[in-house]
Amino acid sequence: MTRTVVARRAAVLGKPIAHSLSPVIHTAGYAAAGLTGWSYTRIECAAAELPALVADLGPEWAGLSVTMPGKEAALAVADAASPVAVAVGAANTLVRRPDGSWYADNTDVGGMVEVLTEAGVLPGAALTVLGAGGTARAALAAAARLACSSVTVVARRPEAVDELRPVADALDVTLTAGAWADAPRHLAVADVVVSTVPKGVADPLADVVTWRPGAVCFDALYDPWPTPLAASARAAGLRVVSGLDLLLAQAVGQFEQFTGVAAPVGAMREALVAARRSAFLS
């Protein structure tokens, strides 16, 4: 059924942003849901530029997806925010409310909970996080929702883990720091591994880790895919989740907040898979 055409706009903000597949996902969702008046674009925007950009947006703007490096700035610019965005200290979603104010949320957290639950993660799981950046914050919140029994953060810089401690405290998560040199040992005892480090950083671990049988490996990367770490986990029989799975799950949450319409997840997934296949073959 085609809905009443009302020109509405949304976009993904970040720097760099040309690589983002968010427009593919959201545009496919609009088409499948009959939202013919909607458009979704990319906007190159550094964190320092975000407040002025948001202030200049007209009433036709329904929402913004925010990627690095603007997630903390997105939370700061909002008039109100969800408890999870406040606890994590970052927002990947800005929703325009009817009164013109902006509401901040973090759908990375709900998306991560969804994909890990679908992969079979159960309450009481022991979780190890590689890296201590923005995605690691979402992983801590996901661990809280999943009632993980322990959370170990393994980072190259000990001070980076210390920066996460206020987030863990806000979420009532007990955080244990692990040295990067001991990463293979921490991975070997984890029920769930969440890798949030940049491309190439975890590659050396693939040849030295002994995976725990029945564990789940989530690598937040999706280009290239599979990463050596994900390939190692898959070869050991683990359930493996990619950053592409999270990209879709967090976009679904944004789509529904922007539009007020149930997301056509199947169509959005098909468009994302096709876009990745096309990029791989080109």
PyRosetta script that sets phi, psi and omega in degrees:
from pyrosetta import init, pose_from_sequence

init()
pose = pose_from_sequence("MTRTVVARRAAVLGKPIAHSLSPVIHTAGYAAAGLTGWSYTRIECAAAELPALVADLGPEWAGLSVTMPGKEAALAVADAASPVAVAVGAANTLVRRPDGSWYADNTDVGGMVEVLTEAGVLPGAALTVLGAGGTARAALAAAARLACSSVTVVARRPEAVDELRPVADALDVTLTAGAWADAPRHLAVADVVVSTVPKGVADPLADVVTWRPGAVCFDALYDPWPTPLAASARAAGLRVVSGLDLLLAQAVGQFEQFTGVAAPVGAMREALVAARRSAFLS")
pose.set_psi(1, 129.6)
pose.set_omega(1, 178.2)
pose.set_phi(2, -82.7)
pose.set_psi(2, 130.7)
pose.set_omega(2, -177.9)
pose.set_phi(3, -90.2)
pose.set_psi(3, 166.1)
pose.set_omega(3, 177.9)
pose.set_phi(4, -57.8)
pose.set_psi(4, 130.8)
pose.set_omega(4, -177.4)
pose.set_phi(5, -76.4)
pose.set_psi(5, 115.4)
pose.set_omega(5, 174.9)
pose.set_phi(6, -130.0)
pose.set_psi(6, 119.5)
pose.set_omega(6, -177.0)
pose.set_phi(7, -65.2)
pose.set_psi(7, 113.5)
pose.set_omega(7, 177.4)
pose.set_phi(8, -131.9)
pose.set_psi(8, 149.2)
pose.set_omega(8, -176.6)
pose.set_phi(9, -127.3)
pose.set_psi(9, 151.1)
pose.set_omega(9, 172.7)
pose.set_phi(10, -149.2)
pose.set_psi(10, 165.1)
pose.set_omega(10, -178.1)
pose.set_phi(11, -161.3)
pose.set_psi(11, 165.3)
pose.set_omega(11, 171.7)
pose.set_phi(12, -109.0)
pose.set_psi(12, 132.6)
pose.set_omega(12, -179.8)
pose.set_phi(13, -109.3)
pose.set_psi(13, 140.9)
pose.set_omega(13, 175.6)
pose.set_phi(14, 173.5)
pose.set_psi(14, 175.3)
pose.set_omega(14, 178.1)
pose.set_phi(15, -153.9)
pose.set_psi(15, 111.2)
pose.set_omega(15, 0.5)
pose.set_phi(16, -75.0)
pose.set_psi(16, 163.7)
pose.set_omega(16, -175.7)
pose.set_phi(17, -136.1)
pose.set_psi(17, -9.5)
pose.set_omega(17, -175.0)
pose.set_phi(18, -60.5)
pose.set_psi(18, -25.6)
pose.set_omega(18, -177.1)
pose.set_phi(19, -81.1)
pose.set_psi(19, -12.3)
pose.set_omega(19, -170.2)
pose.set_phi(20, -61.9)
pose.set_psi(20, 135.0)
pose.set_omega(20, 176.7)
pose.set_phi(21, -97.1)
pose.set_psi(21, 3.6)
pose.set_omega(21, -180.0)
pose.set_phi(22, -58.0)
pose.set_psi(22, -40.3)
pose.set_omega(22, 178.4)
pose.set_phi(23, -60.4)
pose.set_psi(23, -34.6)
pose.set_omega(23, 177.9)
pose.set_phi(24, -61.1)
pose.set_psi(24, -46.0)
pose.set_omega(24, -176.1)
pose.set_phi(25, -67.4)
pose.set_psi(25, -51.5)
pose.set_omega(25, -175.4)
pose.set_phi(26, -67.8)
pose.set_psi(26, -41.4)
pose.set_omega(26, -179.5)
pose.set_phi(27, -62.8)
pose.set_psi(27, -40.1)
pose.set_omega(27, 176.8)
pose.set_phi(28, -63.8)
pose.set_psi(28, -37.3)
pose.set_omega(28, 177.6)
pose.set_phi(29, -64.5)
pose.set_psi(29, -42.6)
pose.set_omega(29, 178.2)
pose.set_phi(30, -60.0)
pose.set_psi(30, -45.3)
pose.set_omega(30, -177.8)
pose.set_phi(31, -62.8)
pose.set_psi(31, -45.3)
pose.set_omega(31, -177.1)
pose.set_phi(32, -68.9)
pose.set_psi(32, -29.5)
pose.set_omega(32, -178.7)
pose.set_phi(33, -89.9)
pose.set_psi(33, -0.5)
pose.set_omega(33, -179.9)
pose.set_phi(34, 74.5)
pose.set_psi(34, 23.0)
pose.set_omega(34, 179.5)
pose.set_phi(35, -89.5)
pose.set_psi(35, 73.7)
pose.set_omega(35, -170.8)
pose.set_phi(36, -72.1)
pose.set_psi(36, -15.7)
pose.set_omega(36, -179.7)
pose.set_phi(37, -93.2)
pose.set_psi(37, 5.6)
pose.set_omega(37, -175.2)
pose.set_phi(38, -98.6)
pose.set_psi(38, 146.1)
pose.set_omega(38, 174.3)
pose.set_phi(39, -138.6)
pose.set_psi(39, 153.7)
pose.set_omega(39, -177.1)
pose.set_phi(40, -141.7)
pose.set_psi(40, 125.9)
pose.set_omega(40, -174.4)
pose.set_phi(41, -130.6)
pose.set_psi(41, 178.1)
pose.set_omega(41, 173.5)
pose.set_phi(42, -105.1)
pose.set_psi(42, 140.8)
pose.set_omega(42, 174.6)
pose.set_phi(43, -132.2)
pose.set_psi(43, 119.9)
pose.set_omega(43, 176.0)
pose.set_phi(44, -71.3)
pose.set_psi(44, 122.6)
pose.set_omega(44, -174.0)
pose.set_phi(45, -154.9)
pose.set_psi(45, 119.8)
pose.set_omega(45, 174.2)
pose.set_phi(46, -79.4)
pose.set_psi(46, 164.6)
pose.set_omega(46, -177.7)
pose.set_phi(47, -58.6)
pose.set_psi(47, -42.0)
pose.set_omega(47, -178.0)
pose.set_phi(48, -67.4)
pose.set_psi(48, -22.5)
pose.set_omega(48, -178.5)
pose.set_phi(49, -87.9)
pose.set_psi(49, -13.8)
pose.set_omega(49, -171.4)
pose.set_phi(50, -63.6)
pose.set_psi(50, -45.7)
pose.set_omega(50, -178.3)
pose.set_phi(51, -57.7)
pose.set_psi(51, -44.2)
pose.set_omega(51, -179.5)
pose.set_phi(52, -67.3)
pose.set_psi(52, -38.3)
pose.set_omega(52, 179.8)
pose.set_phi(53, -63.2)
pose.set_psi(53, -47.3)
pose.set_omega(53, -179.1)
pose.set_phi(54, -63.1)
pose.set_psi(54, -39.8)
pose.set_omega(54, -178.9)
pose.set_phi(55, -63.8)
pose.set_psi(55, -27.0)
pose.set_omega(55, -177.0)
pose.set_phi(56, -89.9)
pose.set_psi(56, -3.7)
pose.set_omega(56, -176.4)
pose.set_phi(57, -74.7)
pose.set_psi(57, 137.9)
pose.set_omega(57, -179.8)
pose.set_phi(58, -80.2)
pose.set_psi(58, 177.6)
pose.set_omega(58, -176.0)
pose.set_phi(59, -68.9)
pose.set_psi(59, -12.7)
pose.set_omega(59, 178.8)
pose.set_phi(60, -73.7)
pose.set_psi(60, -12.3)
pose.set_omega(60, -177.6)
pose.set_phi(61, -81.9)
pose.set_psi(61, 122.5)
pose.set_omega(61, -177.8)
pose.set_phi(62, -95.7)
pose.set_psi(62, -28.1)
pose.set_omega(62, -177.0)
pose.set_phi(63, -177.0)
pose.set_psi(63, 164.8)
pose.set_omega(63, 179.3)
pose.set_phi(64, -134.5)
pose.set_psi(64, 134.3)
pose.set_omega(64, 168.1)
pose.set_phi(65, -93.4)
pose.set_psi(65, 135.9)
pose.set_omega(65, -175.1)
pose.set_phi(66, -124.1)
pose.set_psi(66, 123.5)
pose.set_omega(66, 176.8)
pose.set_phi(67, -113.7)
pose.set_psi(67, -173.1)
pose.set_omega(67, -177.3)
pose.set_phi(68, -62.9)
pose.set_psi(68, 141.6)
pose.set_omega(68, 8.9)
pose.set_phi(69, -106.0)
pose.set_psi(69, 29.3)
pose.set_omega(69, -168.3)
pose.set_phi(70, -103.9)
pose.set_psi(70, 10.6)
pose.set_omega(70, -171.9)
pose.set_phi(71, -69.4)
pose.set_psi(71, -35.9)
pose.set_omega(71, 177.2)
pose.set_phi(72, -72.0)
pose.set_psi(72, -38.5)
pose.set_omega(72, 178.2)
pose.set_phi(73, -64.8)
pose.set_psi(73, -35.3)
pose.set_omega(73, 178.8)
pose.set_phi(74, -63.9)
pose.set_psi(74, -39.8)
pose.set_omega(74, 177.9)
pose.set_phi(75, -65.9)
pose.set_psi(75, -40.6)
pose.set_omega(75, -177.1)
pose.set_phi(76, -67.6)
pose.set_psi(76, -31.6)
pose.set_omega(76, -175.2)
pose.set_phi(77, -82.3)
pose.set_psi(77, -16.1)
pose.set_omega(77, -174.7)
pose.set_phi(78, -73.6)
pose.set_psi(78, 150.3)
pose.set_omega(78, 176.3)
pose.set_phi(79, -80.6)
pose.set_psi(79, -26.0)
pose.set_omega(79, 177.5)
pose.set_phi(80, -152.4)
pose.set_psi(80, 161.6)
pose.set_omega(80, -176.1)
pose.set_phi(81, -149.6)
pose.set_psi(81, 154.0)
pose.set_omega(81, 176.6)
pose.set_phi(82, -69.9)
pose.set_psi(82, 154.2)
pose.set_omega(82, 178.5)
pose.set_phi(83, -57.6)
pose.set_psi(83, -36.9)
pose.set_omega(83, -177.5)
pose.set_phi(84, -70.5)
pose.set_psi(84, -37.3)
pose.set_omega(84, 177.2)
pose.set_phi(85, -63.8)
pose.set_psi(85, -40.5)
pose.set_omega(85, 178.5)
pose.set_phi(86, -64.7)
pose.set_psi(86, -44.5)
pose.set_omega(86, -179.1)
pose.set_phi(87, -64.1)
pose.set_psi(87, -41.8)
pose.set_omega(87, -178.4)
pose.set_phi(88, -76.0)
pose.set_psi(88, -27.0)
pose.set_omega(88, -179.0)
pose.set_phi(89, 80.4)
pose.set_psi(89, 22.5)
pose.set_omega(89, -178.1)
pose.set_phi(90, -158.5)
pose.set_psi(90, 149.1)
pose.set_omega(90, 178.1)
pose.set_phi(91, -130.5)
pose.set_psi(91, 135.4)
pose.set_omega(91, 174.1)
pose.set_phi(92, -106.7)
pose.set_psi(92, 4.8)
pose.set_omega(92, -173.8)
pose.set_phi(93, -141.5)
pose.set_psi(93, 128.3)
pose.set_omega(93, 172.2)
pose.set_phi(94, -121.9)
pose.set_psi(94, 122.1)
pose.set_omega(94, -176.6)
pose.set_phi(95, -112.9)
pose.set_psi(95, 129.9)
pose.set_omega(95, 178.3)
pose.set_phi(96, -82.1)
pose.set_psi(96, 120.7)
pose.set_omega(96, 179.1)
pose.set_phi(97, -87.0)
pose.set_psi(97, 162.0)
pose.set_omega(97, -177.3)
pose.set_phi(98, -55.0)
pose.set_psi(98, -29.4)
pose.set_omega(98, -179.7)
pose.set_phi(99, -84.6)
pose.set_psi(99, 4.3)
pose.set_omega(99, 178.1)
pose.set_phi(100, 91.8)
pose.set_psi(100, -7.0)
pose.set_omega(100, 179.1)
pose.set_phi(101, -78.1)
pose.set_psi(101, 166.2)
pose.set_omega(101, -178.7)
pose.set_phi(102, -112.8)
pose.set_psi(102, 134.1)
pose.set_omega(102, 179.5)
pose.set_phi(103, -114.5)
pose.set_psi(103, 128.9)
pose.set_omega(103, -178.1)
pose.set_phi(104, -100.9)
pose.set_psi(104, 140.7)
pose.set_omega(104, 176.8)
pose.set_phi(105, -142.3)
pose.set_psi(105, 169.3)
pose.set_omega(105, 175.8)
pose.set_phi(106, -129.0)
pose.set_psi(106, 94.5)
pose.set_omega(106, -178.7)
pose.set_phi(107, -81.8)
pose.set_psi(107, -6.2)
pose.set_omega(107, 173.3)
pose.set_phi(108, -60.2)
pose.set_psi(108, -37.1)
pose.set_omega(108, -176.5)
pose.set_phi(109, -67.0)
pose.set_psi(109, -52.9)
pose.set_omega(109, 178.8)
pose.set_phi(110, -61.2)
pose.set_psi(110, -37.6)
pose.set_omega(110, 178.2)
pose.set_phi(111, -63.3)
pose.set_psi(111, -42.2)
pose.set_omega(111, 179.9)
pose.set_phi(112, -66.5)
pose.set_psi(112, -40.7)
pose.set_omega(112, 176.8)
pose.set_phi(113, -60.0)
pose.set_psi(113, -43.2)
pose.set_omega(113, -178.3)
pose.set_phi(114, -62.5)
pose.set_psi(114, -49.3)
pose.set_omega(114, -175.5)
pose.set_phi(115, -70.3)
pose.set_psi(115, -33.9)
pose.set_omega(115, 178.3)
pose.set_phi(116, -72.1)
pose.set_psi(116, -37.4)
pose.set_omega(116, 177.2)
pose.set_phi(117, -64.9)
pose.set_psi(117, -43.1)
pose.set_omega(117, 178.0)
pose.set_phi(118, -62.9)
pose.set_psi(118, -28.0)
pose.set_omega(118, 178.5)
pose.set_phi(119, -80.9)
pose.set_psi(119, -5.7)
pose.set_omega(119, 174.9)
pose.set_phi(120, 104.9)
pose.set_psi(120, 10.1)
pose.set_omega(120, 179.1)
pose.set_phi(121, -70.1)
pose.set_psi(121, 130.8)
pose.set_omega(121, -176.3)
pose.set_phi(122, -114.5)
pose.set_psi(122, 159.2)
pose.set_omega(122, 175.2)
pose.set_phi(123, -55.1)
pose.set_psi(123, 143.3)
pose.set_omega(123, 179.9)
pose.set_phi(124, 92.3)
pose.set_psi(124, 0.4)
pose.set_omega(124, -179.1)
pose.set_phi(125, -69.8)
pose.set_psi(125, 147.1)
pose.set_omega(125, 174.5)
pose.set_phi(126, -91.2)
pose.set_psi(126, 123.6)
pose.set_omega(126, -173.3)
pose.set_phi(127, -114.1)
pose.set_psi(127, 135.2)
pose.set_omega(127, 173.5)
pose.set_phi(128, -119.2)
pose.set_psi(128, 129.1)
pose.set_omega(128, 179.3)
pose.set_phi(129, -109.4)
pose.set_psi(129, 128.2)
pose.set_omega(129, 172.4)
pose.set_phi(130, -94.4)
pose.set_psi(130, 119.9)
pose.set_omega(130, -179.3)
pose.set_phi(131, 100.3)
pose.set_psi(131, 158.8)
pose.set_omega(131, -175.4)
pose.set_phi(132, -136.8)
pose.set_psi(132, 31.8)
pose.set_omega(132, -179.9)
pose.set_phi(133, -93.5)
pose.set_psi(133, -152.9)
pose.set_omega(133, -175.5)
pose.set_phi(134, -62.6)
pose.set_psi(134, -40.7)
pose.set_omega(134, -179.8)
pose.set_phi(135, -69.8)
pose.set_psi(135, -28.9)
pose.set_omega(135, 176.2)
pose.set_phi(136, -64.6)
pose.set_psi(136, -32.9)
pose.set_omega(136, 176.4)
pose.set_phi(137, -62.1)
pose.set_psi(137, -44.5)
pose.set_omega(137, 177.6)
pose.set_phi(138, -63.0)
pose.set_psi(138, -36.4)
pose.set_omega(138, 179.1)
pose.set_phi(139, -64.1)
pose.set_psi(139, -36.6)
pose.set_omega(139, 177.5)
pose.set_phi(140, -64.1)
pose.set_psi(140, -42.9)
pose.set_omega(140, 178.6)
pose.set_phi(141, -65.7)
pose.set_psi(141, -38.2)
pose.set_omega(141, 176.9)
pose.set_phi(142, -63.7)
pose.set_psi(142, -39.8)
pose.set_omega(142, 178.6)
pose.set_phi(143, -61.5)
pose.set_psi(143, -37.8)
pose.set_omega(143, 177.8)
pose.set_phi(144, -64.5)
pose.set_psi(144, -45.2)
pose.set_omega(144, -179.5)
pose.set_phi(145, -67.6)
pose.set_psi(145, -31.7)
pose.set_omega(145, -178.8)
pose.set_phi(146, -86.3)
pose.set_psi(146, -0.2)
pose.set_omega(146, 179.4)
pose.set_phi(147, 55.3)
pose.set_psi(147, 47.0)
pose.set_omega(147, 178.5)
pose.set_phi(148, -65.5)
pose.set_psi(148, 144.5)
pose.set_omega(148, -177.4)
pose.set_phi(149, -76.4)
pose.set_psi(149, -27.7)
pose.set_omega(149, 178.8)
pose.set_phi(150, -153.8)
pose.set_psi(150, 151.1)
pose.set_omega(150, 178.0)
pose.set_phi(151, -134.0)
pose.set_psi(151, 118.2)
pose.set_omega(151, 177.4)
pose.set_phi(152, -114.9)
pose.set_psi(152, 127.8)
pose.set_omega(152, 177.9)
pose.set_phi(153, -108.3)
pose.set_psi(153, 120.6)
pose.set_omega(153, -179.0)
pose.set_phi(154, -108.1)
pose.set_psi(154, 116.6)
pose.set_omega(154, -176.0)
pose.set_phi(155, -134.6)
pose.set_psi(155, 158.7)
pose.set_omega(155, 178.9)
pose.set_phi(156, -74.0)
pose.set_psi(156, -26.6)
pose.set_omega(156, -179.9)
pose.set_phi(157, -117.4)
pose.set_psi(157, 117.0)
pose.set_omega(157, 179.5)
pose.set_phi(158, -57.4)
pose.set_psi(158, -33.8)
pose.set_omega(158, -178.9)
pose.set_phi(159, -66.2)
pose.set_psi(159, -26.4)
pose.set_omega(159, 177.8)
pose.set_phi(160, -66.6)
pose.set_psi(160, -36.5)
pose.set_omega(160, 176.5)
pose.set_phi(161, -67.0)
pose.set_psi(161, -39.2)
pose.set_omega(161, 178.5)
pose.set_phi(162, -60.5)
pose.set_psi(162, -33.9)
pose.set_omega(162, 178.8)
pose.set_phi(163, -67.4)
pose.set_psi(163, -21.6)
pose.set_omega(163, 178.6)
pose.set_phi(164, -84.3)
pose.set_psi(164, -15.5)
pose.set_omega(164, -173.4)
pose.set_phi(165, -61.6)
pose.set_psi(165, -40.4)
pose.set_omega(165, 175.8)
pose.set_phi(166, -61.0)
pose.set_psi(166, -34.6)
pose.set_omega(166, 177.1)
pose.set_phi(167, -65.9)
pose.set_psi(167, -46.0)
pose.set_omega(167, 178.9)
pose.set_phi(168, -60.8)
pose.set_psi(168, -41.1)
pose.set_omega(168, 179.5)
pose.set_phi(169, -63.5)
pose.set_psi(169, -42.1)
pose.set_omega(169, -179.8)
pose.set_phi(170, -64.4)
pose.set_psi(170, -27.9)
pose.set_omega(170, -178.4)
pose.set_phi(171, -95.1)
pose.set_psi(171, -2.2)
pose.set_omega(171, -176.9)
pose.set_phi(172, 60.9)
pose.set_psi(172, 41.9)
pose.set_omega(172, 178.1)
pose.set_phi(173, -110.3)
pose.set_psi(173, 128.6)
pose.set_omega(173, 175.4)
pose.set_phi(174, -82.8)
pose.set_psi(174, 117.2)
pose.set_omega(174, -173.7)
pose.set_phi(175, -106.2)
pose.set_psi(175, 130.7)
pose.set_omega(175, 174.4)
pose.set_phi(176, -111.8)
pose.set_psi(176, 132.4)
pose.set_omega(176, 179.9)
pose.set_phi(177, -88.2)
pose.set_psi(177, 140.0)
pose.set_omega(177, 176.1)
pose.set_phi(178, -125.5)
pose.set_psi(178, 139.4)
pose.set_omega(178, 178.5)
pose.set_phi(179, -75.0)
pose.set_psi(179, 145.1)
pose.set_omega(179, -179.2)
pose.set_phi(180, -60.6)
pose.set_psi(180, -34.5)
pose.set_omega(180, 179.3)
pose.set_phi(181, -62.8)
pose.set_psi(181, -24.1)
pose.set_omega(181, -179.7)
pose.set_phi(182, -98.5)
pose.set_psi(182, 12.1)
pose.set_omega(182, -176.3)
pose.set_phi(183, -54.8)
pose.set_psi(183, -44.4)
pose.set_omega(183, -179.8)
pose.set_phi(184, -57.2)
pose.set_psi(184, -37.8)
pose.set_omega(184, 179.6)
pose.set_phi(185, -67.6)
pose.set_psi(185, -41.3)
pose.set_omega(185, -179.8)
pose.set_phi(186, -67.6)
pose.set_psi(186, -37.1)
pose.set_omega(186, 178.4)
pose.set_phi(187, -66.7)
pose.set_psi(187, -36.0)
pose.set_omega(187, -174.3)
pose.set_phi(188, -67.0)
pose.set_psi(188, -23.4)
pose.set_omega(188, -176.8)
pose.set_phi(189, -105.7)
pose.set_psi(189, 3.0)
pose.set_omega(189, -175.6)
pose.set_phi(190, -86.6)
pose.set_psi(190, 141.0)
pose.set_omega(190, 169.8)
pose.set_phi(191, -80.4)
pose.set_psi(191, -28.9)
pose.set_omega(191, 179.6)
pose.set_phi(192, -136.5)
pose.set_psi(192, 130.0)
pose.set_omega(192, 174.4)
pose.set_phi(193, -115.5)
pose.set_psi(193, 126.4)
pose.set_omega(193, 176.5)
pose.set_phi(194, -117.9)
pose.set_psi(194, 111.9)
pose.set_omega(194, 179.3)
pose.set_phi(195, -97.1)
pose.set_psi(195, 120.5)
pose.set_omega(195, -178.7)
pose.set_phi(196, -117.6)
pose.set_psi(196, 9.8)
pose.set_omega(196, -174.9)
pose.set_phi(197, -81.4)
pose.set_psi(197, 158.5)
pose.set_omega(197, -179.5)
pose.set_phi(198, -64.9)
pose.set_psi(198, 166.7)
pose.set_omega(198, -179.0)
pose.set_phi(199, -51.7)
pose.set_psi(199, 129.7)
pose.set_omega(199, 174.9)
pose.set_phi(200, 91.8)
pose.set_psi(200, -22.5)
pose.set_omega(200, -173.6)
pose.set_phi(201, -66.0)
pose.set_psi(201, -41.1)
pose.set_omega(201, -177.4)
pose.set_phi(202, -89.2)
pose.set_psi(202, -3.5)
pose.set_omega(202, -176.1)
pose.set_phi(203, -54.0)
pose.set_psi(203, -44.5)
pose.set_omega(203, -178.4)
pose.set_phi(204, -62.0)
pose.set_psi(204, -22.2)
pose.set_omega(204, -178.8)
pose.set_phi(205, -72.1)
pose.set_psi(205, -23.4)
pose.set_omega(205, -175.5)
pose.set_phi(206, -60.3)
pose.set_psi(206, -31.0)
pose.set_omega(206, -176.0)
pose.set_phi(207, -89.7)
pose.set_psi(207, -8.3)
pose.set_omega(207, -174.2)
pose.set_phi(208, -121.2)
pose.set_psi(208, -9.5)
pose.set_omega(208, -177.1)
pose.set_phi(209, -82.7)
pose.set_psi(209, 141.6)
pose.set_omega(209, 171.0)
pose.set_phi(210, -107.9)
pose.set_psi(210, 106.8)
pose.set_omega(210, -172.3)
pose.set_phi(211, -74.5)
pose.set_psi(211, 146.0)
pose.set_omega(211, 176.0)
pose.set_phi(212, -76.9)
pose.set_psi(212, 128.0)
pose.set_omega(212, 179.9)
pose.set_phi(213, -56.9)
pose.set_psi(213, 134.1)
pose.set_omega(213, 177.8)
pose.set_phi(214, 83.9)
pose.set_psi(214, 2.0)
pose.set_omega(214, -178.5)
pose.set_phi(215, -75.4)
pose.set_psi(215, 170.1)
pose.set_omega(215, 177.1)
pose.set_phi(216, -118.7)
pose.set_psi(216, 135.5)
pose.set_omega(216, 177.3)
pose.set_phi(217, -117.5)
pose.set_psi(217, 120.8)
pose.set_omega(217, 175.6)
pose.set_phi(218, -115.4)
pose.set_psi(218, 116.5)
pose.set_omega(218, 176.4)
pose.set_phi(219, -107.6)
pose.set_psi(219, 119.0)
pose.set_omega(219, -175.0)
pose.set_phi(220, -68.6)
pose.set_psi(220, -10.2)
pose.set_omega(220, 177.0)
pose.set_phi(221, -79.8)
pose.set_psi(221, 158.5)
pose.set_omega(221, 170.3)
pose.set_phi(222, -142.8)
pose.set_psi(222, 3.7)
pose.set_omega(222, 176.3)
pose.set_phi(223, -144.9)
pose.set_psi(223, 107.5)
pose.set_omega(223, 3.4)
pose.set_phi(224, -80.9)
pose.set_psi(224, 164.0)
pose.set_omega(224, 177.3)
pose.set_phi(225, -142.8)
pose.set_psi(225, 137.1)
pose.set_omega(225, -1.8)
pose.set_phi(226, -76.9)
pose.set_psi(226, 150.1)
pose.set_omega(226, 171.4)
pose.set_phi(227, -70.5)
pose.set_psi(227, 160.1)
pose.set_omega(227, 175.6)
pose.set_phi(228, -55.3)
pose.set_psi(228, -37.0)
pose.set_omega(228, 179.1)
pose.set_phi(229, -65.5)
pose.set_psi(229, -44.9)
pose.set_omega(229, 179.0)
pose.set_phi(230, -65.5)
pose.set_psi(230, -39.6)
pose.set_omega(230, 179.2)
pose.set_phi(231, -64.0)
pose.set_psi(231, -39.1)
pose.set_omega(231, 178.0)
pose.set_phi(232, -64.4)
pose.set_psi(232, -42.7)
pose.set_omega(232, 179.5)
pose.set_phi(233, -64.6)
pose.set_psi(233, -43.5)
pose.set_omega(233, -179.9)
pose.set_phi(234, -63.6)
pose.set_psi(234, -40.7)
pose.set_omega(234, 179.5)
pose.set_phi(235, -64.2)
pose.set_psi(235, -27.5)
pose.set_omega(235, 178.8)
pose.set_phi(236, -86.3)
pose.set_psi(236, 2.7)
pose.set_omega(236, 176.6)
pose.set_phi(237, 89.7)
pose.set_psi(237, 11.3)
pose.set_omega(237, 179.7)
pose.set_phi(238, -78.3)
pose.set_psi(238, 157.0)
pose.set_omega(238, 169.9)
pose.set_phi(239, -79.7)
pose.set_psi(239, 128.1)
pose.set_omega(239, -172.6)
pose.set_phi(240, -118.6)
pose.set_psi(240, 134.0)
pose.set_omega(240, 179.0)
pose.set_phi(241, -121.1)
pose.set_psi(241, 140.0)
pose.set_omega(241, -177.6)
pose.set_phi(242, -109.7)
pose.set_psi(242, 166.4)
pose.set_omega(242, 174.9)
pose.set_phi(243, -61.3)
pose.set_psi(243, -24.3)
pose.set_omega(243, 177.4)
pose.set_phi(244, -66.7)
pose.set_psi(244, -36.7)
pose.set_omega(244, 176.6)
pose.set_phi(245, -63.1)
pose.set_psi(245, -42.0)
pose.set_omega(245, 178.5)
pose.set_phi(246, -68.6)
pose.set_psi(246, -39.5)
pose.set_omega(246, 179.7)
pose.set_phi(247, -56.3)
pose.set_psi(247, -44.1)
pose.set_omega(247, 178.9)
pose.set_phi(248, -67.1)
pose.set_psi(248, -47.4)
pose.set_omega(248, -175.3)
pose.set_phi(249, -62.6)
pose.set_psi(249, -42.4)
pose.set_omega(249, 179.9)
pose.set_phi(250, -71.7)
pose.set_psi(250, -29.7)
pose.set_omega(250, 177.8)
pose.set_phi(251, -69.4)
pose.set_psi(251, -34.6)
pose.set_omega(251, 178.0)
pose.set_phi(252, -60.6)
pose.set_psi(252, -44.1)
pose.set_omega(252, 177.9)
pose.set_phi(253, -62.1)
pose.set_psi(253, -39.8)
pose.set_omega(253, 177.9)
pose.set_phi(254, -66.6)
pose.set_psi(254, -46.5)
pose.set_omega(254, -179.2)
pose.set_phi(255, -53.7)
pose.set_psi(255, -46.6)
pose.set_omega(255, -176.6)
pose.set_phi(256, -69.7)
pose.set_psi(256, -33.4)
pose.set_omega(256, 177.2)
pose.set_phi(257, -73.1)
pose.set_psi(257, -37.6)
pose.set_omega(257, 179.9)
pose.set_phi(258, -68.1)
pose.set_psi(258, -43.5)
pose.set_omega(258, -169.1)
pose.set_phi(259, -100.0)
pose.set_psi(259, -25.8)
pose.set_omega(259, -172.5)
pose.set_phi(260, 74.9)
pose.set_psi(260, 14.3)
pose.set_omega(260, -177.5)
pose.set_phi(261, -117.6)
pose.set_psi(261, 142.9)
pose.set_omega(261, 176.1)
pose.set_phi(262, -60.9)
pose.set_psi(262, 131.6)
pose.set_omega(262, -175.9)
pose.set_phi(263, -71.8)
pose.set_psi(263, 133.6)
pose.set_omega(263, 173.0)
pose.set_phi(264, -80.6)
pose.set_psi(264, 80.0)
pose.set_omega(264, -168.9)
pose.set_phi(265, -59.4)
pose.set_psi(265, -40.4)
pose.set_omega(265, -178.9)
pose.set_phi(266, -58.6)
pose.set_psi(266, -47.0)
pose.set_omega(266, -179.9)
pose.set_phi(267, -65.7)
pose.set_psi(267, -37.9)
pose.set_omega(267, 179.3)
pose.set_phi(268, -66.9)
pose.set_psi(268, -40.7)
pose.set_omega(268, 178.4)
pose.set_phi(269, -65.9)
pose.set_psi(269, -44.0)
pose.set_omega(269, -179.5)
pose.set_phi(270, -60.3)
pose.set_psi(270, -41.4)
pose.set_omega(270, -179.9)
pose.set_phi(271, -65.9)
pose.set_psi(271, -40.0)
pose.set_omega(271, 179.8)
pose.set_phi(272, -65.5)
pose.set_psi(272, -45.6)
pose.set_omega(272, 179.5)
pose.set_phi(273, -62.1)
pose.set_psi(273, -42.3)
pose.set_omega(273, 179.7)
pose.set_phi(274, -64.1)
pose.set_psi(274, -39.8)
pose.set_omega(274, 179.7)
pose.set_phi(275, -65.7)
pose.set_psi(275, -41.8)
pose.set_omega(275, 178.6)
pose.set_phi(276, -67.2)
pose.set_psi(276, -38.5)
pose.set_omega(276, 178.6)
pose.set_phi(277, -64.6)
pose.set_psi(277, -41.4)
pose.set_omega(277, 179.7)
pose.set_phi(278, -64.4)
pose.set_psi(278, -41.0)
pose.set_omega(278, -180.0)
pose.set_phi(279, -66.1)
pose.set_psi(279, -37.2)
pose.set_omega(279, -178.9)
pose.set_phi(280, -68.2)
pose.set_psi(280, -36.9)
pose.set_omega(280, -175.8)
pose.set_phi(281, -82.6)
pose.set_psi(281, -19.8)
pose.set_omega(281, -176.5)
pose.set_phi(282, -79.5)
pose.dump_pdb("model.pdb")
